Amino acid sequence: MIDHLRQMAIFARVVDLGSFRAAAKDVGLAPSRISETVSELEEFLGVTLLYRSTRKIALTSEGRIFYNRVVDMLRSAEAGLNDLNALSLEPVGALRVSIPAFMASGPISNAIGEFARRHPNVAFSVAYTDNRVGLIEDGFDLNIRVGWLDDSSMMSRKLGQGQRTLVAGTRYAEQRALPRRPSDMEDWDWIRFKNRPDTTKFTTLDGQTESVTGNAQIEADSIEAVYHFATQNLGATTLPSFLADRGVEAGHFVRLLPDWHLRPLGIFAVWSDTSRRESLTLMFVRFLAAQDLC
């Protein structure tokens, strides 16, 4: 019976994630072994659970009925584990988390370290990338995202917001007339972060708004790379304020348009409500929410 329970759990992950390959990545087995496991379950039951093609899988009518039963079983088991974990003095488990790469040496990473020190039976696998990654399709329990969310199908909690600052390389700025308003910078060279809009919008405290696009000779998908290019005096850019401050203190940058402000970007924890590690994920999210991450 224990072997069949394992087969049922793997079958559910295949359906949840939409492919044998994604399920294999999630549970740490070879795709061929995942396929064999589902086939063994079908042989035991005497029915076909999944239609297979080279491009996708689909539930048969029997598979749909069986999947609903399996999900109920897994949810009951997960609820029992969650209840025990909540009563336990020490949480146990593993979390896969993705975080923007530019936060690698910031407060979020400090918070992970502190949580790990407090709870030595919790293991973390952390991916640092400035590119957008998925939760279910990439096998993460939790994403930290910076920006404003557009995916209402996931659970989320705002952890704070990050300020941004307009800067330019010191020598580059010295060769230009000091801008008084954003439109003065249309003929400046810009260094753009690929995951943000080309047009940058500014506001003043009295409600004036103005946007600037400018010419971007360099675009990068890494905030650290944008920072580096700016230190080479290749133009103006917007950076998270903690990075901009670092560059200003080192003499690499000058701040521009101090009376004009950029919209802050929200910092969010995002997770799936179908997470198999719901209690541990929520515990970690609540811990993050209690930290000063700005």
N, C-alpha and C positions, 0 to 999 in steps of 0.2 A: 504493500500500500504506500509506503514511503516513497518508492521510486515513482509511482503514479502521481503522487502529489507534486513531486519535482517536475515531472513532465507537464502537468497541468499549469504550473507556474510559468514554465518556459513558453508554453503555448500562448498564455495570456500576454507575455511580453512581446511575442512576435506580433500579435494582433495590435497591441497598444502602440508599438513603434513602427508597424507597417512593413517590416521586412525581416528576413532571417539575419541579414548582415547587421542591421541596427540592434536587434536583440542579442546577437553574439557579442557585439561590442559592449553592450550594457551588462551582460552577465559574465563576460570574460571567457567565452568559449569560442571555438572555431565555428564559422557559419555552417559547415558541413555537419558538425555535431548537433547544432540546433535543429537543422532539417531532419536529421535522423531521429532525434528525440520526439519531434512532432509526429513523424511517421510511425514510430513505435507506439505512441499513444493512440493513433488512428487504428493501428492493427489490433491493439487491445480492445478498443471500443467497437471495432467492426464497422466503422463509418468513416467517411471522408470529412474532415473538419475544414480544410482550406483548399480553395482552387489556387493552383500555382501557375504563373507564367514567368517569362524571362524578365518582365518589367514590374509586376506587382503581385500581391496576394489578395484573396478575397474570401470571406467566410461563406461556407455553404449554409443551407438552412439548418442542418444539424449542428454545424459549427457555431452558428449564431446562438442557438439555444444553449449549447454547452458552454460557450464563452460567458454568457450572463451568469450561469451557475458558478463557474470558476471565479469570476470577479467577486461575486458575493462571498465565496469561501475565502478568497485572499483578503478581502476587506475585513472580514471577521477576524482572521488571523492577525492582520496588521493592527487592528484595534486592540486585540489582546496584548500584542507586543508593546504598543504605545502606552497602554494602561500600566503595564509592568515597568516600562522605562520611566514613566512619569513618577512612579512610586520609588524607583531606585535612587539611591544616593548618588550613583555615578552613571551618566548616560554612556551608552555603548553603541558603536557603529562607525560607518564611514560616510563622508560627504565629498562629492565632486562639485567644485565651485569654479565658476569663471569670473574673472575680474579684469577691467580695463588695464592694459599694460602700464599706462602712465601712473597707475595707483600702486605699482609694485612695492615702492618704498614708502607708502603713505599710511594713513590711519586704518584703512581696511585690513591691510596685511598685519599691522600691529594688533588689531582685534583678533585676527585668526590665531596669532601666536599666543595671545593671552587666553583665549578659549581653550587652546590645546594644552596650555600649562595647567589650567583649572581642571580639565577633563582628559586625563591621559589615555582613556580608553576610546577616545574619538580620533579617528584618522582622517586627514584631509588630503585630497588630491586637487591642486589648484592650477588652473590654466590662466595665464596672463596673455590677453590679446586685445588689441583695440578694434578688431573686427567683430561684427555681430555673430554670436553663436546661438544655436537653438538649445532648448532644454531637453525635450524628449528625443529629437533626432540626433543630438550630439551626446546624449547620455549624462547630462548634468542634473544635479539635485537643486542647484541654486545658481542664478546669474546675478551679478551686480552690474547694473546698467546705468549709464550716465546720459541724460537727455530727458525726453518726455515720451511716455509710453504710448504705443498705438496698438497693443495687443491685449484686448480685454478678456481673452480666454484664459489667461494665466492669473495666478494669485500674485499680489504685489504689496509692498509696503515701502513708503518713502522713508529713507534713512536720513536725509538732509538735502542740502543743495550746494553746488559748487559755484564759486564766483569765477568770472573770466576777466582777463585784462588784455588790452591792446598794447602791443609793444613793437619795437623795431630794433634791429641791430644798431648799436651806438654810432658806428661810423657811417652806416647807411643814412640814419636820421640826420646826421650833421651835414650831409650833402643836399638836404631838402629844406624847403621853407617849412616852418613849424605850422602844422595844420590847426585851424580853429574849429572846423566842423568836419564831419565824415566826408562830405562831398569834395573837400580839398584833397582827399587821398585817392581819387579815382585814377590818377595817373601814376600812383605808386605801384611798385612791385609787391605782390603778395605771396605768401607761402601758405598753402591751404591744407587743412586736415580733410582727408577724403570723405570722412563720414559726417561732415557738416555741410550745410548749404553753401553755395558759392557766394550768395549775398549776405552781408552782415548788417544787422539792424541795431541801431543805437537809439537811446532815449536820454532825455535830460530830466532833472527833478521837476521841472515845471511842465513836463508833458510833451515837449518837442520830440519828434521822431525823424530819423533820417537813415537811409541805407546806402551802402557802398559795395560795389562788386570788385572793381579794380582788375588788374591783370595778374594772373597767377602763372608764373613761369614754372613753379615747382608745386607738386601735389604729392602728399605722402599719406599712407594709412597708419602711421605711427606718430603719436604725439611727441615722443622722445626725438624722433627724426625731425619733426617740425621745429622743435626747440633747437636742435643741432644746426639746421639750416639757417635759422634766425641768427645764431651766434656767428655765422659766417657772413653776416651783413648782406643777405640776399633779399631783404625786404621786410615788410610788416606782417604781423600775424596776431591771432588771438590765442592765448594760452590759459590753462587753469591758473588761477591767481598764485597758487603756491609755487608753480614752476616759473611764472613770470617774476615773482619776487626773488627767486633764487638767481635768475639771470640779471636782474637789476642790481642786486647786492654784489654780484661778481663783476659788475661793470660791462656786461655783455649787451644789455638792453637799456632803452629809455622807454618810459611810459608815455603814451600818446592820448590826447583828448581826455584829460582827467575829468572834465565836466560832463562827458557823455558816457553812458553806462550800457553794458551788454546784459542781456537777459541771463539770469543764473540758470544753471542746468540742474535738474533734479537728480539725486542719487537714489536708486531704487534697488530693493531686493525683489527678485522675480522667481517664482517657483510654480510647479504644477500641482494642482489639487489632487492629482492621481499619484503623487510621489509615494514610493514604497518606504520612504524614510520620513514620513510626515512629522512625527513628534520631534525627531532630532533636527530636522530642517527648521521647524518653527522655533525650537529652543534657541538655535543659532541666530535666527532672524531677530528674535526678541533681544538677544544679547547685543547684536549689532545696533539695534534701535536705541539702546541705552548708552551707546558710546558717542563721544564727540567726534564725528567723522568729517567735519567741515574745516 
